[in-house]
Amino acid sequence: MFDAVEAFYRPGTVREALRLLQDGKNRARVVAGGTDLVVEGDRSIRFLIDITHAGLSYIRRRGKACVIGATTSMAELEGSPVIRALAHGILARAAATCGSVQIRNRATLGGNLANGSPAADSAAPLLVLDAEVVLADARGRRKIPLAAFYSGPRKTAAGKALLIEVAIPAPPRGGRWSFQKLGRTESDISVVNAAAGLQLDSQGRVKWARIALGAVAPTPIRAANAEKLLVGRKVDESALAEVCNEVGRQVRPITDVRASAEYRRETVRVLVRRALEECAAGTGCSL
Ligand SMILES: Cc1cc2nc3c(=O)[nH]c(=O)nc-3n(C[C@H](O)[C@H](O)[C@H](O)COP(=O)(O)OP(=O)(O)OC[C@H]3O[C@@H](n4cnc5c(N)ncnc54)[C@H](O)[C@@H]3O)c2cc1C
């Protein structure tokens, strides 16, 4: 599969990784867990740069934010007490659904996002958490909202940069969270996924809402119009019906080996309804 690869590097720092990437020009590729890259089997790759020893495997609190190094594995996210406590464990729960145990031991958070798949299971939870990603290249580091990271199917703002960290700001106080996934099997990538976050006032009205969707558009997306429909209202039948109709209008699913576009359009409405019902009942995201 990688018979054209001439060299495999394992840099010990981000700086060294960036130098190797620059030197390799278009023929160098970063590899982390390899669970997407190996399947892709791109024969134009001449140099592989393994970043798993570059000091990017960590989960830390920084002030009120939580920061996660790019090579942190799905298994580490799933088991981390910090991630399990953050927003009722919405990200830990999504990580726990990524493939099999063997895949989760290799697959990294950075790889899941940088691969640019619209179905990536970590993307929707991170979008509802208003996460940002830190990118590094020869010119320095920059932080951008995850929502601005995706530019098309398999296209991201990373370009030739390294994604080095994901930063999650403190979630709203009393927030309620849900992650919903439908895969063909227990260990398969999503046919559709959805995540929601709600903050309710003392009357049970929505003060703050986030809804994010996976595998129903060229990139993972926020359903911003549907979110607006919720604010100031109780999560009752009429609100749910309006929100789900709006979600159905916004999505642009495709037909592929996993499902038809029609099936995805219907299923995403069901998953969003489930997510919002779980949030409203306060029963979402227990591990
Ligand atoms: C059997 C199987 C089941 C799977 N199930 C799921 C699932 O249920 N849910 C799901 O979301 N995914 C699933 N996947 C896909 C895959 O496991 C994940 O997307 C994984 O998180 C990718 O991470 P990785 O470290 O293996 O990435 P890699 O394969 O190492 O890299 C993926 C891509 O991102 C680039 N890259 C990696 N890290 C960085 C970085 N830090 N900065 C810039 N570029 C980078 C690489 O160059 C490559 O182009 C599955 C894959 C397999 C093979």
The ligand as a MOL file (V3000), in Angstrom:
LIG
                    3D

  0  0  0     0  0            999 V3000
M  V30 BEGIN CTAB
M  V30 COUNTS 53 58 0 0 0
M  V30 BEGIN ATOM
M  V30 1 C -12.7900 0.0420 10.7870 0
M  V30 2 C -12.8790 1.5450 10.9890 0
M  V30 3 C -13.9330 2.0530 11.7230 0
M  V30 4 C -14.0420 3.4180 11.9150 0
M  V30 5 N -15.0880 3.9030 12.6270 0
M  V30 6 C -15.2090 5.2440 12.8210 0
M  V30 7 C -16.3030 5.7540 13.5710 0
M  V30 8 O -17.1540 5.0290 14.0760 0
M  V30 9 N -16.3810 7.1000 13.7060 0
M  V30 10 C -15.4510 7.9640 13.1660 0
M  V30 11 O -15.5860 9.1780 13.3230 0
M  V30 12 N -14.4050 7.4930 12.4590 0
M  V30 13 C -14.2650 6.1530 12.2770 0
M  V30 14 N -13.2200 5.6820 11.5360 0
M  V30 15 C -12.2880 6.6170 10.9010 0
M  V30 16 C -10.9970 6.8950 11.7100 0
M  V30 17 O -10.7300 5.8830 12.6450 0
M  V30 18 C -11.0790 8.2340 12.4690 0
M  V30 19 O -11.3790 9.2850 11.5800 0
M  V30 20 C -9.7790 8.5440 13.2180 0
M  V30 21 O -10.0460 9.4350 14.2680 0
M  V30 22 C -8.6720 9.1020 12.3490 0
M  V30 23 O -7.5700 9.3900 13.1910 0
M  V30 24 P -6.1200 8.8380 12.8700 0
M  V30 25 O -5.2380 9.3160 13.9570 0
M  V30 26 O -6.1210 7.3780 12.6330 0
M  V30 27 O -5.8230 9.6180 11.5170 0
M  V30 28 P -4.7750 9.2710 10.3600 0
M  V30 29 O -5.3030 8.1410 9.5400 0
M  V30 30 O -3.4070 9.1460 10.9040 0
M  V30 31 O -4.8620 10.6300 9.5270 0
M  V30 32 C -6.0570 10.9930 8.8480 0
M  V30 33 C -5.7810 12.2200 7.9720 0
M  V30 34 O -5.5670 13.3770 8.7710 0
M  V30 35 C -4.2340 13.8730 8.6040 0
M  V30 36 N -3.7880 14.1980 9.9560 0
M  V30 37 C -3.7760 13.3740 11.0380 0
M  V30 38 N -3.4550 14.0450 12.1470 0
M  V30 39 C -3.2510 15.3470 11.7540 0
M  V30 40 C -2.8970 16.5410 12.4440 0
M  V30 41 N -2.7200 16.5570 13.7740 0
M  V30 42 N -2.7620 17.6830 11.7360 0
M  V30 43 C -2.9670 17.6960 10.3840 0
M  V30 44 N -3.3060 16.5920 9.6800 0
M  V30 45 C -3.4450 15.4410 10.3560 0
M  V30 46 C -3.4420 12.7630 7.9090 0
M  V30 47 O -2.4130 13.2630 7.0850 0
M  V30 48 C -4.5430 12.0950 7.1010 0
M  V30 49 O -4.7700 12.8260 5.9150 0
M  V30 50 C -13.0700 4.3010 11.3490 0
M  V30 51 C -11.9890 3.7750 10.6130 0
M  V30 52 C -11.8990 2.4060 10.4330 0
M  V30 53 C -10.7410 1.8710 9.6460 0
M  V30 END ATOM
M  V30 BEGIN BOND
M  V30 1 1 1 2
M  V30 2 1 2 3
M  V30 3 2 2 52
M  V30 4 2 3 4
M  V30 5 1 4 5
M  V30 6 1 4 50
M  V30 7 2 5 6
M  V30 8 1 6 7
M  V30 9 1 6 13
M  V30 10 2 7 8
M  V30 11 1 7 9
M  V30 12 1 9 10
M  V30 13 2 10 11
M  V30 14 1 10 12
M  V30 15 2 12 13
M  V30 16 1 13 14
M  V30 17 1 14 15
M  V30 18 1 14 50
M  V30 19 1 15 16
M  V30 20 1 16 17
M  V30 21 1 16 18
M  V30 22 1 18 19
M  V30 23 1 18 20
M  V30 24 1 20 21
M  V30 25 1 20 22
M  V30 26 1 22 23
M  V30 27 1 23 24
M  V30 28 2 24 25
M  V30 29 1 24 26
M  V30 30 1 24 27
M  V30 31 1 27 28
M  V30 32 2 28 29
M  V30 33 1 28 30
M  V30 34 1 28 31
M  V30 35 1 31 32
M  V30 36 1 32 33
M  V30 37 1 33 34
M  V30 38 1 33 48
M  V30 39 1 34 35
M  V30 40 1 35 36
M  V30 41 1 35 46
M  V30 42 1 36 37
M  V30 43 1 36 45
M  V30 44 2 37 38
M  V30 45 1 38 39
M  V30 46 1 39 40
M  V30 47 2 39 45
M  V30 48 1 40 41
M  V30 49 2 40 42
M  V30 50 1 42 43
M  V30 51 2 43 44
M  V30 52 1 44 45
M  V30 53 1 46 47
M  V30 54 1 46 48
M  V30 55 1 48 49
M  V30 56 2 50 51
M  V30 57 1 51 52
M  V30 58 1 52 53
M  V30 END BOND
M  V30 END CTAB
M  END
